[in-house]
Amino acid sequence: MQKTSIKLVKILQDAGYEAYWAGGCVRDMLLGKEPKDYDIVTNALPDDIEKIMSHTIPIGKQFGVILAVENGHHFEVATFRSDSGYEDGRRPTAVLFTNAEEDAKRRDFTINGIFYNPISKKIYDYVGGQKDLKEKLIRFIGEPHKRIIEDHLRILRAIRMRNSLGFQYHPETYKAILKHAQLSDKVSSERIREELNKILEGQNIARAFEDLQETGVLKHILPEMEMTKGVPQPIEYHHEGDVWDHSLRAVESLPKDASLPLKWATLLHDIGKPETFALKERIRFDTHAEKGAEIAQKIMKRLKFSSNEMKRVQWLIIHHMIMVQLKEMPIGRRRHWFLHPYFHELMELFRADIAGTVPSEYGLYNEIDALYKASMKEMPKSPKPLLTGNDVMKELKLKPGKEIGKILEELREKQLAKELTTKKSALVWLRSKKK
């Protein structure tokens, strides 16, 4: 991808235009990281870019942004611009094509405002980004309050970048975030979701959520999570602190390559505890898993997650307390759970739940893990059903209904336990139910 991006820069320069790498790729390169993508800026106008490049897509032509497709990779190629006013806290009301310096000054953070010429290997820094990289500072370019008013999402981006990079805030940047925290609730649900996803996929997840809470942003974008702060837990099981502390420790313990649904499920697995808190013989949270799944659905609908993502997170939350019962289940029923497509993630949520607890006791986890691995070695996938619903209805002379499903489920568990292995034995068992 890097070689291809250099090729595109050279094509523009050979045509007589300025062209540089810009934004995150320059920042990452200067930090010694491999950039995920390469954005290009140029003084070539959108029409010129389309003429020069062999394959383009006008994804944001009105804003001077053209997508260039080369060697199977996509690159944003943007004309130098300055933005003239923002009416909706997101989009500029007008775009003026300009020069490199003016383009740099309209960007969000100094560390994202550095340009680099990969042909001459020259850096163009009009905003002090290199100095802030050296000092590990997140600083808005120019007047921080103006940058936030232009695009409210920059509040969330500042918090995410500070934590994913392990940087600190410039004092004026931090003051501006505190002052305008309430504007974060005016950001679209989709953009909030994407920033929270990036936080969960990045470094220092727990500290990022602490920042969201301390700056006053969290109560506007994820108030249900804010409610877990200060909710006590039974001290005999939880020395780590309240539900908030436990949830953040748990999600922080997940491997970096864990799926987003698993990360969301772990973050929200105890989201039902504030509403189910009760002081009986000890602190209890009866039915908190069911309530948590209900609250998680509400959150994910609001953030415009797909129905599949929502169902997966709900399934993990509602079943995260099943492990004690699982150990005592008959082998067929247990295998039913082991063969569920999300069970491996449920196990990882169980492990993270333990890791988020002080003291962390892994005895039950190790027992279930051993049973799971042994079962998957013996039966790695669901066997083909021995009978169909039509077979059951025909043999027992039943009409379609819930009873058919119950019989098929019982039959499947006996098949998983290897008590029934052929269609003939299944029919004998089925006929015995007539008596």
JOQUI-V207283 format. One record per helix or strand. SS is the DSSP state (H for helix, E for strand). FROM is the first residue (numbers start at 1). TO is the last residue. If there is no record, write none. Layout:
BEGIN
ss | from | to
SS | FROM | TO
SS | FROM | TO
END
This chain:
BEGIN
ss | from | to
H | 2 | 14
E | 19 | 22
H | 24 | 30
E | 39 | 42
H | 46 | 52
E | 56 | 60
H | 61 | 63
E | 65 | 70
E | 73 | 79
E | 81 | 83
E | 86 | 86
E | 92 | 92
E | 95 | 97
H | 100 | 105
E | 109 | 109
H | 110 | 112
E | 114 | 117
E | 122 | 125
H | 129 | 135
E | 137 | 138
E | 140 | 140
H | 144 | 150
H | 153 | 165
E | 168 | 169
H | 171 | 179
H | 181 | 186
H | 189 | 201
H | 205 | 214
H | 218 | 221
H | 223 | 226
H | 243 | 252
H | 260 | 268
H | 273 | 276
E | 278 | 279
E | 283 | 284
H | 288 | 302
H | 307 | 318
H | 323 | 328
H | 331 | 338
H | 343 | 355
H | 363 | 378
H | 389 | 396
H | 402 | 416
H | 423 | 432
END
